[in-house]
Amino acid sequence: MPEQEYLLTIPDTIIDQDIPQMDLATKCRLKRERLFEDSLLKKLHPKFYHEHFMKYPVLNISFSKCKGNTLGDFVLNLCKALAAVIQAFLQDMKRQNKTDVLESMHYTDLKEMYMVYQRLKRESSTKALEYTSLPLRMFESLSDFVVEEYGQYILLVDEYDIPFTSTYLAKWSKDDKHTARNIMKLLYQTMLKDNNHLIKGVLFGVFEVPLTEMGSGANNIKEIRMVPTDEKDIRASILTADCPHSRDGLDALTDSFWFNAKEVEQMLDQSTSWCAKVADYKMFIMDQIREWYNGYFIGRFKGKYNPWS
């Protein structure tokens, strides 16, 4: 799976044990543990950490490219986003060569959904108009497979707002826009409200989309804004925080997004364990980072660095 591939890029040197004697699963688990080594989550809530650490699979879906010149394009790109997650699970099961899983009904159904998408993408976007229910069927098949194989799961949806904003701005007919909104309404209803297998769902986006008002049934949503517009917006979220990141209650969440200059410097210090030369050029590197990116303003905090930059 993509996460496993990511963990393989982390140097084995962070594990202080006999690497050659470890199987891949053990090695990846130890690396995950090191990622949380000095985290506030583990320090402040050790019981919660040990109770939930590595207990649930994660479905990470990105809707960043769910847009198009036509409704057909929109449906295809929505299916493509779901197909990327399905493909990762199919490949992982094939790598593990679990005969019982490969012959199971849910694996067969998931593979069939993936093949339907593969056939559809070779057709014209007009053909996709006959498959407006496919995104929902793909997610249901994916959910059933994950539950059968792993149990309850966590759902992460990145750019959840893109399908709505792109539909609003699209130069489509009124009927096509209505169809697109209904597709997303049913999809989110299935993902969130009617999903008994969901441990937690987290939606990330730039624009706030009122899912409750859409009638999607997603009516138990807690909003966490990057920049609070009112003190009450985050007061409830920080009342139980033993150690707010910024040590200033009102900005506890605002200062938790992205990296500040001190954190970037700490990462440089840590990188010397596998690249000693970094220490010799640390000030030069920091100056280059400031010159290239200059940081962002978030609320009253300046000099914040985007981790993807």
N, C-alpha and C positions, 0 to 999 in steps of 0.2 A: 504494500500500500504506500501511497505518497509519504505518509508520516514516517514509515519505516525507512524509506529511501532517504528522507531528510536526516534521520538519526544516524544513518551510515556515514553522512558527511561530517559528523561531529567526531573529532579525533579521539581515538581509543585512550589517549593519555589522560583523559579526565577521570578514567576509572582506575583506582588504585588497587587492582587485583590482577590475577593471572589471566590475561586476555586469551591466549591460545586454548585454554581449557574450557572456555565459555561457548555455549551455543548462541545463535543469533538472537533468540528471544530474550535470554538472560542479559546479554550485552545491551540490547535496546532498553530493557527495563532499568538497568543501572544508570544508563544515560538519562533516561527520563527523571529518575530520582535526583540526579545531579542538577538538572534544570530547575528544580524546586528547592535546592539545598539551602539557600539563604532567603527564600521568599517569605513575605509577611504572612502569607496563607499558612505555611507550615509552622512558622514561629508562633503566631497568635491563635491558630485553630488546629493544633496537631491531631486532635481526635477526629475532626471533620476530614482532614487531609488523609489520614490512614484509612478511614472508613470508605472513602470514595476514590482514592488513587488507583488509576488503571482498572476501574471496575466496569466502565461502560465504553462501547464503541462510539465514535463521533462521525456523524454525517455532515460533511462540510461542503455546502453548495454555494456556488457563486453565480449571481444573476447579473453580473457586470455587463454582459454582452447581450442581454435579452431585450433587443430592440430590432427594428427593421423598417424597410421602406414599405412593406406590405404586412398584412396580418399573417400571411403565410410565412414570411421571413421571421416574424415574431415567434410563431409556434415552433418553427424549426430551431431557433436559437434557444428557446426555453427547453426543448427536448435535448439539445446539445449539452446544456448545463447539467442536466440530470444524467445524461449518458456518460459524462466524464466520471461521475461518482460510481455509477454502475460498473463501468469498465475497470475501475480500480479494484473493486471487490471481486469481479470475475477473475482478473489476473492474479489476485492474491490467493484465491482458492485453487487456481490451477497450479500456482507455484508450490503450494503446500501439498498438492496431490492427495487431497482427502477424498477417497473414493465414495464414502457415504454421502458427503456433501455434494460432490459432482453428479451424483445420481438422484439427488433429492428433487422433489416436486418444485420447491421454491427456487432452487438454483436454475432448474429448467425454465421456469416462468420468467426469471430475471434475464436469462440469456435470450429468451424469445423476445422480450421487450427491447433488448439492445439490438437484436437483429432487425426488428421492425423499424427502429430508428435508422439503422444503417441503410436499409432499403429505401426509406423515405427521403433521406438526404441526397440520394442519387436522382430523385425526381425533381420536377420544377416546384417552386414555392407554392404555386397554385394548388398542387396536389396536397400540400400540407393542410389546406382548409378542410379536407375530409378527415383530418386526424386531430381536431381540436381537443379531444378527450385524452390524447396520448400522454401529455405531460402528467396528468393525474394518475393514469394507469401505471406509468413508469415509476412514480414515487411510491404508489401503493405496493408494487411488486418489490421495490428496493426495501421498503419498510418491513414487509413480511419476511423477506430473506434474512435481514439483519436480526430481527426478533427471533427467528427460528434458530439461527446460528449462534448469536451472542446474548440475546435478551434485550432489555430496555436500553435505549440509547439517548445521546445528546445530539441536538440538531443546531448547527450553525448556518445561518443564511447571510452571506455577504452581499452588499448592494441590494438589499431587499426592495428598495424604493425604485430602482431603475425600471422594472417593467411598468410601473405606474406612471412615472414621469415621462418615459419615452412614448407611452400610449397617449398621454395628454398632449404632448407636443407633435405627435405624428399627424401627417396630412392624410388621414384615412376618412372613410365615411363614418357617420354616426353609428351605424350598425356594427361596423368592424371594431370600433372602440368599445362598444358595449360588450361585444363578444370577448375581447381581450380582457376586460375588467372581470367578466364572469369566470374566465379561465383561472385568473389569479385568485379570485374570491374563493372558488372551490378548492384550489390547491392549498391556500393558506388555512382554510377551514380543516382540511384533511391533515395538514402538517401539524397544526397546533391544537385546535379545539377538540376535534374528534379522535385525537391520537392518544390512546390509552397506554402506549408503549414509550411515551416521551418522558424522560427524566427532567430535562430542561431544554427550552428552545431560546436561542439568542439571535436576534436580528440586528444587523449592522447596516447603517445607511446614512446618507447626508440629509435628505429631506424627510420630514416626519409625515408618514402616511397614516391617516386615521383608519386602521383596519377594523376597529369596532364599528365605526359609522358606516363602513362599507357593507356591514352585515356578514362579515366573514366568520363571526362567532369568536374571534380572538379577543375576548373581553377581559382577560386577566393579565394585561400587559403592564409592566413597570418600565417607565421611560428613564433612561440615564443620558442626560445631555452632556456634550463635551463642554459647552459654555453655558452655565446656568443663567437664565433670564430673571430668576427670582430666587431669593433665599430659600423659599419653601420648596423649590424644585428638588433640592438635594438634602434638605435637613433630615428627612426620614432615613436617607441612605447612610448618613454619617454618624447618627446618634450612637450606633453600636460599634463604631470604629475605634479600637483601642489606640491606634497609632496612625492617624491620617498622614498620608505621604508628604503633604506640604506643611504639616504641623499647623495648619490654619483651617479650621472647620469648614468655612464657606468654600474653600478652594480644594478640599480634599480630593474630589473626583476630577476637577479640572486639571490638576497637576499630575494626575495618574496616567494621562494619555501621552504617548510618545516619550522621547528621551530628552532630558535637559543636558546642559553642557557637562555637568559633573558626572552624570551617568555615562555619557559618551567617553569621558576620560577614564572612568572605571573599567569600561569594556576594553579600552586600549591597554590598560595595565594588565588585565586578565589575559589578553592575547599574547603577552610576552612568553607565556608558558609553552607555546608552540612556535613562536616566532620572536626570538630574542632581540632581533634588530629593531623591533618596534620601539623598545626602550630608548634607543639612541636617537630616534627621530620623532619622539612623542610630541614635542612642541610644534615641530614642522607639520606633522599630520593634523594636529588640532587646528593650526592656523589655516591649513588647506580646507578642512571641513567647514570652518567658519566662512572662508572666502567663497567656497562653492555653493553652500546652502544658506548660510546666514540665519538659519532658524526661522520659526514661525511664531506668530503671536496667538496665544490661546488664552482668552480671558485677559487677566492682568499679567500673565506669564509670557516672557519673551525668550527667544533663543531656544525654542523647542525643536527637536530634530525628528523628522519622519523616519521610522526604522526601515522603510523600504527604499530610502534614498541611498 
